[in-house]
Amino acid sequence: MFLSSWRSLEQKSLDGRYVLQSLLGTGGFGAVFLAECVDDSAITYNILNTRW
């Protein structure tokens, strides 16, 4: 995916449990986001590229 595609996921909800706050980095296998749980704890969330 291109950087703009990863950035389009910022502020999106995943399974109603996490909100992707900001993109931390990308690489050959996917991207890492700072995410927030609905219970207000901060986590990181790794999303793998679909071609892998």
C-alpha positions in Angstrom: 0.0 0.0 0.0 1.1 3.6 -0.5 1.6 6.0 2.4 -1.6 7.9 1.5 -3.6 4.6 1.7 -2.2 3.9 5.2 -2.9 7.5 6.2 -6.6 7.0 5.1 -7.0 4.5 8.0 -6.2 7.2 10.7 -9.2 7.9 12.9 -11.0 4.7 11.7 -12.5 2.2 14.1 -11.5 -1.4 14.1 -14.1 -3.9 15.4 -15.6 -1.2 17.5 -12.8 -1.8 20.0 -9.9 0.3 18.7 -9.6 3.7 17.0 -6.4 4.2 14.9 -5.1 7.6 16.2 -2.0 8.1 14.1 0.4 6.3 11.7 3.7 5.6 13.4 5.5 3.9 10.6 5.3 1.7 7.5 7.5 -1.0 6.0 7.5 -3.9 3.5 5.1 -6.0 5.6 2.6 -3.3 6.7 2.1 -0.4 9.1 2.1 0.4 12.8 -0.5 2.8 14.3 -0.9 4.4 17.7 -4.4 3.2 18.6 -6.8 3.8 21.5 -9.0 1.2 23.1 -12.5 2.1 23.8 -11.6 1.7 27.5 -9.1 4.7 27.0 -5.9 2.8 27.2 -3.3 3.5 24.5 -1.8 0.7 22.4 0.1 0.1 19.2 -1.6 -1.8 16.4 0.2 -3.5 13.6 -1.6 -4.1 10.3 0.0 -6.4 7.8 -0.1 -5.8 4.1 -2.7 -7.9 2.4 -0.2 -9.3 -0.2 1.6 -11.2 2.6 
